[in-house]
């Protein structure tokens, strides 16, 4: 049984006061998530603040990016050691905004994934097709190539602490959510790829999140899918009520 992971990607949002309020509300009400694991990923400048605000509550801390080099002359970048030093456990890698706005390639995502795993961080590796690629019937091809590019060289031991997030680019921040059939088809495909690259036992342990306009009113349907093991949430993670309602919907599905 895979414990669902409900991860909030706060992106370049919040200020000190709103980050503290959001984190403290989620921490205070963390039990609403039932058996689902909660994770918040604030901007790196608020990681310490959010860590201190969460305190001992059952809410994990994640970053939104990391650089693959250990240290040195890389102005503006953040290392895995710095994230570990701040108590970060997870790091989102290869988000579509980093791929399509900031030009990250699968090779970049792979270097970051290996660096994160080497440092003991758990990467959340994002994959997902553009609308044009879906319409051209290339979804599976894109997902396969992002999967093998981003996860090259990841050992069997490392893949079980890696999380994969399927985020169709056309569904991120648009209000257009994938249908349960569309989501399950790609998640099943990813599970198959994991089985082929590792084995069925390992594939069964890896969590595959869905991301793309997840809201309280569509969460239950998506989280009930056999190969969906949680959610990566942008917009709705900035509202504690919505984020916790999604977590509660996911936990409720697990109890059925
Ligand atoms: C995301 O940014 O990863 C995301 C899924 O955003 P949203 O939930 O707003 O679509």
Boltz pocket constraint, residues with backbone or C-beta under 6 A from the ligand:
constraints:
  - pocket:
      binder: B
      contacts: [[A, 9], [A, 167], [A, 171], [A, 172], [A, 173], [A, 174], [A, 175], [A, 211], [A, 212], [A, 213], [A, 214], [A, 232], [A, 233], [A, 234], [A, 235], [A, 236]]
      max_distance: 6.0
